[in-house]
């Protein structure tokens, strides 16, 4: 069973259960919080829900780009 931690993201508290290091979970939450704050600062008139969706889309785009780079690198390795 994992450990339960509490994190604060964009002003709200969430209880998370993680099987990984609590420090890693805190760092991930901090990264999401920072990303949401950046988007919120640039778009002060949109809802928190929209900020969360834009953050999720940006993070998914980043993940996709990294996955594509990994696939390209794996294709050239022996």
C-alpha positions in Angstrom: 0.0 0.0 0.0 1.2 3.5 -0.8 1.8 6.5 1.4 -0.8 9.3 1.6 0.5 12.8 1.3 -1.2 16.2 1.1 -0.2 18.6 -1.6 -1.3 22.1 -2.5 -1.9 22.9 -6.2 -3.2 26.3 -7.3 -4.6 27.1 -3.9 -6.4 23.8 -3.3 -5.3 20.9 -1.2 -5.3 17.3 -2.5 -4.6 14.0 -0.7 -2.6 11.7 -3.0 -1.6 8.1 -2.5 1.7 7.2 -4.0 3.8 4.1 -4.2 6.8 6.2 -5.1 8.9 8.5 -3.0 6.7 11.2 -1.3 9.4 13.7 -2.3 8.9 12.8 -5.9 5.1 13.3 -5.5 5.7 16.7 -3.9 8.0 17.7 -6.7 5.4 16.7 -9.3 2.7 18.6 -7.5 5.0 21.6 -7.3 5.7 21.4 -11.0 1.9 21.2 -11.8 1.3 24.2 -9.4 4.0 26.2 -11.1 2.6 25.4 -14.5 -0.9 26.4 -13.5 0.3 29.7 -12.0 2.2 30.5 -15.2 -0.9 29.9 -17.3 -3.1 31.8 -14.8 -0.8 34.8 -14.8 -1.0 35.0 -18.6 -4.8 34.5 -18.6 -6.2 36.1 -15.5 -9.9 36.0 -16.7 -10.3 32.3 -17.3 -11.6 29.8 -14.8 -9.5 27.5 -12.7 -11.0 24.6 -14.6 -9.8 26.0 -17.9 -6.4 26.7 -16.4 -6.2 23.0 -15.3 -7.2 21.8 -18.8 -4.7 24.0 -20.5 -2.0 22.8 -18.1 -2.9 19.2 -18.8 -2.8 19.8 -22.6 0.6 21.5 -22.3 2.0 18.7 -20.2 0.6 16.1 -22.5 2.2 17.9 -25.5 5.5 17.9 -23.6 5.2 14.2 -22.9 4.4 13.4 -26.5 7.4 15.4 -27.8 9.7 13.6 -25.4 8.2 10.2 -26.4 8.9 11.1 -30.1 12.5 12.0 -29.3 13.0 8.8 -27.5 11.5 6.8 -30.4 13.8 8.6 -32.8 16.9 7.9 -30.7 15.9 4.3 -30.2 15.6 3.9 -33.9 19.2 4.9 -34.5 20.7 2.9 -31.7 22.1 -0.6 -32.5 
